Amino acid sequence: MKTLKRWCAVVWLSVMLGVVAAAQQPPQQPSQQDEFLTLDQLPPQDQMPAAPLLIGAYAFVLAVLFFYVWSVARRLTTVQQEITRLDSAIKQGNKG
């Protein structure tokens, strides 16, 4: 128990020292621009290739969604087959 308290104290002290160190640094002022710049006027390091990332994200989400729906449909088919089997077993048991 003492070891846990020591680790908690060390973690807390580290976090507090990091907060204090971050608070002592002066904030950096962003450079002000005077006018609107179109995308083709920006330097290459400031341009973000958002369209391929967005399309990739949507494709990933759709792939996961289709996999989930396929998985649920497969399990539902298995359950339906089991219900059909049990129903026929019950009917055969009542006849005999």
N, C-alpha and C positions, 0 to 999 in steps of 0.2 A: 504494500500500500504506500510505503514511503517512496518507493521508486516511481510510482505513478505520479505522486504529488511533485516529486522533483522534476520529472519530465514535463508536467504541465507548467511548472514554474519556469522552466527553461524555454518552452515554446512561447509562453506569455511574454517573457522578458525579450525574446528575440523579436516578436511582433511589435512590441512597444518601442524597441530601439529602431526598428525599421520605420515605424510611423514618425518618430521624432526626426530621424535622418531625412526622411522624405519631406517633412514639413519645413526643414531648415533650408532646403534648396529653393532659390528664387524661381517663380514660375516663368516659363519661357513665353514670350509674346509672339503670337503668330504674325507673319508678315502680312501687312495690309495691301490689298490691291485696289487700284483706283477704278477699274472698269471690268466689265464682264469679258471673259475670254471664252471663245468657242473651243470645242474639244480638239480640233486640229491645230490650235495654236499652243496647246499645253505641251510641256516637255514630256518625253516618253515615260519617265519615272512617275509622273503624276496621272497618267492615264490608267484607268482600271479596266481590264477586260471582263466586264460584268456579264455580258450576254452568254459567253460559254459557261461561266460558272452557274448562272441561273438555269440554263438549259440542263446542265448536268445535275443540279439539285432536283429539278422537277423530274428528270428521268429516273433518278435514284428513288425518289419518293413513290413514283408510279410503279417502278419495278417491285418495291417492297409491298406496296398495296396489292398488286396482282398476285404476288407470291402468297400473301396472307389470305386473300379470297380463295385462291386455288387450294390452299391448305385446309381452310374451313370447309370448302365444298367436298374435298376428299374425305375428311373426317365425318361429314354429314352423310355421305354415301355409305360409309362403313356402318354408321349407326342405323341407317335405314335398312341395310341388309340384315343387321342383327335383329331389328324389330320384326322384320318379315320372317326370319328364321324362328324366332320365339313364338310369333303368332301361329305359324304352321305347326310348331311343336305342341302348343296349347290345344289347337283344334284336333290334332291327332290323339292327344291324351284324353280329350273329352269323348271321343268316339269309342274308344276301346275300353 
